[in-house]
Amino acid sequence: MYRIGQEEIAEVSKVILSKQLFRVGDPNAGHLQEADRFEQEWAQKIGTKYALIMCGGGTAALVCSLAGMGIGPGDEVIVPAYTWMATATSVLTVGAIPVLAEVDETLGLDPDDLERKISPATKAVIPVHMMGRPANMERIMAVAKKHGIKVLEDSCQMVGGSYKGKRTGSWGDAGAFSFNYYKIISSGGEGGAMVTSDREIFERAFVYHDSGAAFRPKASELNEPIFVAQQYRADEVMAAIARIQMQRLDGIIADLRKVRKAVETGLATIPGLKRTPNNDIEGDCGVVSGLQFENEKQARAFIAASGVGGYLGIDHGKHVYTNWEPLIAKRSMHHPDMNPFNFPKNKGLRANYTADVCPKTLELLRRTFFITINPDATEQEIETLVAKCQNGAKAL
Ligand SMILES: Cc1ncc(COP(=O)(O)O)c(C=O)c1O
């Protein structure tokens, strides 16, 4: 989250003074309908028919989307080896098995490896737009279509950006966004949303996200049967913050892109520095600027000599599959009989999370450095950053 202030305070105050904090209420009795309004506005912004705001963050949005797609035991879902672990673990939550695939030079899911990894059990793929950088959706959608599998975009780190003129989250059958504190906008520390234009996916996701779905006014509109589910409903305070943050979003991204462009114009003048390829620099959110080195030794030499703020991909902690300890140990759920790795229907599915499964991803992460972009950086600060990179390049 980059910006928050008086506007959020004013909107939250209205909700508190209305004394109606639950998301369902009567507008004639002063209920502000913040969650309903957010969902309509968010769907419109992203370009989908439906949206659901969740208190359970991007993780809940992923889980509800998978549930909406009818993914379950006996199914494999392909996920990139470079993402936050929740992309993979959301698959386990619905009883299916995640299968790891390589990223390409852009650090988005490699469409060629996706195709190689598809098996008769594959039902879906979750491309991830890491750090506001779009995955190659055109090729991923083509592969998915060819093999008849669903696409769930993990756009948790790419909130409001686009790929080839269309917002991410609207390319696949469903999309998941995170509004936790560390994302481009926040609904107050935690929160997220799923989007889809598919009525069946929406209805099942709606039921899955509200343990009281049977008792909501919307229940009478549903074609899908209501099943026993979870509680990921957001409240009015969260939705009020999200609505104001949404109004800030395009401005934040415009500033991020402006600063990133100025930084990259400076970097282009430095011999020896190579930018990380990007699937669509125009749609990219501008959260980071990527540099790709020949090898890890060079990358680390640059980092040490430049002192620039950022991180080497391999140091990105739990975003690297070799650090996904609970998954590697196949520890899922609280009871062994509820662990999808023990389900009879999952017997024989690929469940290999050893360090050697995605060597190309590790190799790329060892030599790809991300400079973090501050949307409020001054010209002077940008000049300093570029000068630091100049010093770093001398060490190559
Ligand atoms: C790529 C990715 N997917 C999923 C999530 C999960 O989002 P949340 O923490 O809001 O549940 C995150 C959050 O860090 C993420 O970065």
The ligand as a Gaussian input file, in Angstrom:
#p B3LYP/6-31G(d) Opt

LIG

0 1
 C        1.422000     -13.931000      -5.759000
 C        0.544000     -13.975000      -4.546000
 N       -0.490000     -14.831000      -4.500000
 C       -1.305000     -14.892000      -3.439000
 C       -1.121000     -14.087000      -2.333000
 C       -2.034000     -14.208000      -1.164000
 O       -2.626000     -13.003000      -0.800000
 P       -3.053000     -12.727000       0.724000
 O       -1.831000     -12.591000       1.544000
 O       -3.861000     -11.468000       0.620000
 O       -3.899000     -13.885000       1.133000
 C       -0.054000     -13.184000      -2.326000
 C        0.194000     -12.314000      -1.163000
 O        1.274000     -12.040000      -0.739000
 C        0.799000     -13.136000      -3.454000
 O        1.846000     -12.299000      -3.494000

